[in-house]
Structures are given as structure tokens and as C-alpha cells.
Amino acid sequence: MNELPRLILAREHVQQGTTPKELAKRCRSGALFRVRQGVYVDGAAWKALRPWDQYRLRVSAAAESFTAPTVFARHSAAAVWGLPMIGLGEPVHALTLQNDGGRSRAGVRRHYAAPDGLRVFRREGLLVTGRIRTVLDLAAFTPFAQAIVPLDHVLRPDAAQGLPALSKEQLLADVDGNYSAAAVRRILAAVEFADPRSGSPGESYGRALMRVAGFQPPELQHEIRDGSGLVGYSDYFWERARLVGEFDGVEKYLKPEYLRGRTASQAVVDEKEREDRIRDTGLRVLRWAWADLMEPGRLEQKLAAFGVPRRRARSARWP
């Protein structure tokens, strides 16, 4: 988890040697950013944060605003667990144990959870739902394509967080009694589709978008060889179309675990050589980036233009 900037609390102005008016003045000048009422952070530090880290800081700011014990859930618990997510603009999500339909105010959306069997974890000083409950909630209450991203992630060991992989059996063991029949159907569909072989959030999201658009599922991590030996493993592969699909996430050219001691420029050169070798085997290569995933229909258009087959209707099969 990245180190987040320290929160500045208006209620502690005496200890900080400031007044509420001075805090407000610094906020107007941009020296401070108001995360929520009574909670500030250094303005420059806020601007330097990535969107998901800004959201994580909003969760901490909400925790500082409440006096009663508060259990964070859904996207907010996922942020605390370091689970990847798709989409911006989510409110802070927390639980209520009173079955009155949930109450939402001040940028916090509350959801009812039955207290019986609810497991609460303390992580980074906050109370959150467990990893299993968190990804199941996301599968139950968020769009299918978005839910696949954290589900794929928890099926792999999380080295950055020091957390083990979860199995599909572990996930499904916590479904009964916690969700409506409709929510269970959504969870089962998402868990069945989830696959630990997806190597990044972008790969997971792209694969889920393909499913929603009705394309035949690709083979993941397909081994490609030429006369010189192993070329590598493709993100996606469609045998019928003789097509390799590659997601170009920024991680491939920036993160140390992908660079393996190379410079970013050398990684670009190596990737170009790898693609040339793939093409020399007679396969076609289609690449896309985050922009293609975030604009509705753009990935679908690319795949259709390259002849990726769609799933056939069940009634179209012939003995």
C-alpha cells in the first residue's frame, strides 16, 4: 500500500497552532485540500495522488469523522485491502446493522448487513469487511465487467500485500444466507468466469468486456514458439481468427517486476521484437490500451474489425 499523506483535522487546530479560519484560508489558497468537512490534506500532496489513492484517503477521512464504530464495505473495503477496481466517483461505502433500508449522508452510502455471521477485520487502523465478503459484495452489486477485476486478483497470491490466493470454493462457501436469489445468480456468474491467469486489472477488465459483448472467450497465456524457441505467452489468443490480443498497460513499461532490470525504452524495444517474432509465425497481433477499455464500445469495434468470432446462439448448433 502506498504511503498516504497525513490528514489534518480541524478539531485538532489547537494542537496544530492554527485556527479554523486559518485552515479555511489555506484551503482557499490551494495550500490545503478539504477531503471532507473538518478534514484536510496538503494541497500539493493531494494533487500528486493517483485517483484510487485519493479515494482511499477519502475513506480514511470518513473514518476520522465518525465517533461510532464504522465498518467499511464494497469499494471502500476493497481500497483498504489494496484490491484493484474500475470506475471513479464512488461514494464511501459503510455498513449499518439496522435493517431500515440504509442511510446515506455526507458522501457515505450505508448498506444493511445482518450482524449474524458478519466477520469484521481491522486493517490499517480501519474496520472493514473481509476480502471474501468484499469481492462477493462487488460481484453482487456492481456491473459484471467491473466485478471481475477484483475477483481475478484475489485468485492469485498478492505479493504486494502479503496475502495468499483465495479459491473459488472459499468464495462460494460464504454466499448462502447473505444475499438475495438475484444477487447469488450474479455472484455465481462472476465467480465462474473469474480466472487467476489474467495478469493485470486491464487484462481482467478487457476479458470481461469481451464476454459482455458476446465474443468467444480467448485462450489466456497461450504459449507461442518459433524456430528459435519460446517467443512468450500472449495475453489473449483466438485460434479460429489466428489472432493474438495484447493489452498495453503502463505497468509493462514502468513497474520493476515487469522491467526486470531493463530501462523503459529497452522494454519498448523488446516488446517490438517480440511482436515481430509473433507475426513471423503467421499470427496477427491486435493491441489495445486503457483508453480503448474506458470508452464504451471501442474494444468491441476493434475485435469485430479483426474478425474475432462471436458466440453462437444455442439454437444455431447442429448435430
N, C-alpha and C positions, 0 to 999 in steps of 0.2 A: 504494500500500500504506500502510495506516495505521501511524503510529509506535507501536511496541510498547514496553511498559515494559522497563527493564533487568533482566536476570536476575542474581540474587545467588547465587554459587556457594560452597558450604560449603568447598570445597578452598582457597578464597582468603580464609579467615577472618582469617589473619594480616594480609594487606594491608588488610582492612576494619576491623581493630582490634576484632574480635569473637572469640568462641569458639563452637564447635559447640553448647554448652549454651545460650548466649545466643540463637543463631539458633533453636534449638528452642523456647525460651521465648517469643520474639517470634512464632513461628508459632502456638503455643497461644493467645496473646492475640488473634490476628487481625491483628496488625501486619504479618505476613508470611503468604504463602500458599505451601505447598510444591507446586511443579508436579510434581516427581518427586524421588526420593531424591537429596539433595545439591544441589538446585536450587530456589531460592525467588524470589518476586517480591513487590513491595509489595502488601499485602492490599487496600487501597482501590483501587489501580490494577487489580488482577485483577478485582474485582467490577464495575468500570466497563467492562470489555471486553465486546464482543458475543461470542456463543458461537463464531463462526467465528474471531475473533481469539484467543480463549482456546485453541482448537485449534492455531492457527498457533504460539502461544507454546509449546505442548507439543512441537511438532516441534523448535523451537529448543532446548528444554530437553533433549530426547533427544540432539540433536547434541552438546551440551556433556558428555553422559555417556559418549560413546564415544571411544576412543583410535584405533581403526582407521578408515580412510576409509569413510564410510557414504553410500549413495545412497538418497535418499528417493523414494517412488513413490506411485502411486494418489492417495488423498485427501490425503496429506501433500505430495506434489509439487504437487497442484492448489492447496493452500493457499499454497504458496510462490509459485506463478505468479499468484496472485490470481484463480483460476477459481472461479466460484460453484458451490456444492454444496448438496445437500439431505440432511438427516439429521444427527443428533447422536450422540455416543457412539462414534465411530470410534476405534480404536487408532491409534497412529502406524504408518505402513507404510514398510518399507525393503526393499531388495533383498539377496539373497545370491547369490553366483556359484557356490555349491556345490550340486550337484543332489542334496540329501539330504532333499528334501521341505520345506525351510524350517524355521527355528527361531524360536519366538516366546517372548519373556520380557520382564518388566518393562514391560508396556504397549506393546511394539513387536512388530508382526507382520511377519515376514520372508517374502519370496516369491522363489522361484528365477527368475533371468533368465540366459539364455545370454550369456556375455561377448562372443561374436562379433556384431559389428554393433550392440552396445549403445552408444548415444550418451548421454553424461553432460554435464550443464550445471552451471555454478557460478552460483548466483543468490542474492543476499542472504547471501553467505558460506556457503551450503549446497550440497551436491551433490544434484542432482535429475534425474529423467528429463525429457526434453524435453516441450514442450506436446503434440506429436503422440502420443508414446508414452503420456503421462499420460491423455489423453482416450480413447485406444484401450483402455488398461487398464481404465478406468472402464466403458467400453461392454462390455467382455468379462466383467467380474467384479462388476458392481453391477446392481441392478434396472433394467429398461429406462427407466422414468419418471425415475429419478434420473440416469441417464447422459445423457439428452437435454439437461439443463440446461448442463453444461459444453460439450457438443458444439455447441449453438446458439451459445454465447458465442464460441467460437474461430472460427466462421464469419464473425464481424463484427470490424472493427478494434477493438482495445482501447485507447481513448484514455487511460484512467487509467494503464495500464501501458506505454503507448507501443509496443504490439505490433501487427503487421499481421494482417489476417484470413488464415485458412487456407482452402484449398479442399478440397472433398470428395476431389478427385483426390490432393492431398497426403496426406490422411489415409489413404486406402486403399492408397497406394503402400508404406506401412510395415507392412501386415498380414501379407503372405506370410512364412512361416518363423518367425514369432514367437508364434503361437497355435495351439491345437488346432482341429480342424474345428468343434466345437461353439461355441468362443469366436468363431471367424470368422463363423459364422452370426449370432451376437448382435451383433457389430460391424457387419456389413453392414446388418442391420435398423435399427440405431440411426442409422448414418450416412445411410442413405437417408431416414429420417424427419426428420433434423435440418434446421432452417430458420433462416437468419440474420434473417428478418423478425420473429421473436419479440423483443419489445422489452425483456424483463427476465427474470430467473430464474423469477419467479412465472408469467409468461406461458408460458414453456417447459415448466415442470412441469405446469401445468394442461392444456396441449395434449397432453402425453404421457399424463396420466391419462385424458383423453378417449379416446385411442387404445386404451389398455389396457381401458377399459370398453366398447369396441365402438361408439362413436359415429361418425357420419360426420365426416370431417375438416372443420373450418371453413376458410373463406377468411380469410387473415390480412391485416391492414392494408387492409380494404375501404374504399374512398372513399365518403363519404356527402355528398350535396348536398341543399339545399332551395332555395326560391325566392330566398333571399338569397345563395346561393353555397355555397362549401365549408363543411361543418359540421366535418369532421375525418375521421380514419381510425380504424376500430374495431379492437380487439384481435382479435376473432373475429366471423365472420358466417356464418350459415346461411340461404341463400336460401329453401329449402323451408319452413323454420319462420318466416321473416321475423323473425329474431331476431339481435340484436347482443349479443355477450358482452363484458364488460369486467372486467378484473382490477384490483382496487383495492389496489395495493401502496403501502406507506408512502412509497416513493420519490417518488410522484407529488405528494405534498404537502410534502416536506421537502428533496429534493435540488435544488441550484441549477440543474442542467441541465434539470430539469423545470419549476421555478418560473419561470425566465426573468425574474427581476427582480420577480416578484409575491410577496406575502406568502402564507403557508399558507392563511389564511382566504379571500383572494381566489381562490386556486386552487380551493378548495372551491366557491365561488360560480360560478366559470367552468365547472367541471365539471357543476354542476347545470343551468346554462343550456344547455350543450352537449347534455346528455341530453334536456332538454325539446325542443330542436330535432330531435333524432333521433326521438323519439316522435311529433312532429308530422308526420313523413314517413310515418307508418303502420307503422313498425317497433317491435317490442318490445325492451326492454333488460333484460338479466339481469346483475347484478353479483355478484361474489364476492371474498373476501379470503383472506389466508393461512390463517386458521382453517378455511376450507372446503376447502383443499387438504390440510391436515395431518391432518384427521380422516377415516379411511377411509370411503369411500362417500358422503361428504357432497356433493361436487361432482356425482357421478353422480346422486344423488337430485334435485338442483336442475335439472340438464339434462334429466332424464327428465320432471320435472314441467312443464317449459316446452315439451315436445314436440320436443326435438332428435332427429332421426332416427338410428336405429342402422344400422350396415352390414348389408346383406342377405347372406344365405348365398349362396355361389356357385351352389348348385343351385337357388336361387329365381329366377334370371334366366330370362326367356322371350324367345325370338327375336322 
